């Protein structure tokens, strides 16, 4: 059986929507990966700073001079 022009147009539109959905899924995943890397970079910097050799001073509450 031969497809009519209407059926071909619907099939083409379905395929284009499917490809568009795939594209949106991959671009969303890429942006989520970028955000995750930014957050991990902040935590890596915190870990690096916490491991540095610094003198730990005891906390002394602030007292007014008068």
N, C-alpha and C positions, 0 to 999 in steps of 0.2 A: 504494500500500500504506500502511496505517496503522501507525504505530509503537506498540509496546506500552509500557506504563508502565515496564517495566524498561529498555528502550532509551532512553526519554526521561530516565530518572534517570541512566543512565550518561553520556549526552551532556551533561546538565547538570553532572554532576560533573567531566567532562573540561574543560568550559568554565571552571568555577570554578577548577580547578587551573591552567589556562593563565593566567587573570587573576592568580592569586596569584603565579605565577612571574614574570609581568611586573612586578608590584608590588615583589617582593623585588629584582628586578634594578634598578629605578629607585631604590629606597631605598639599596641598596648603592652605586650610582654616586654618589649625593648625599653619602653619608658619606665615600667616597673623595675626592671633590672637596674636602670640608671639611678633611680631613687634609692634602691637597696644599697648600691655601691656608695652613694653619698652618706647614707646613715652608717654603714660599716666603716667608712673613712673617719667619721667623727669618733666612733668607739675605738678604732685603732689608735687615734691620736690620744685619747684618754688613757688607754693602756700604756702607751709609750711614756706619757707624762707621769703616770703613777709609778712606773718602774725606775724612773730616774733617781739618782742618788741625791737626795735632798735631806737636810736636817729637819726633823720633825720637832716643832716647837709646841710646848704646852699652851693651851688656850688660856689667856688671861682676859677676863671681862674688862671692858672699858670702864674707867672710873673718872668722874669729873675732877678737875684740878683744884677746885675751890673747897 
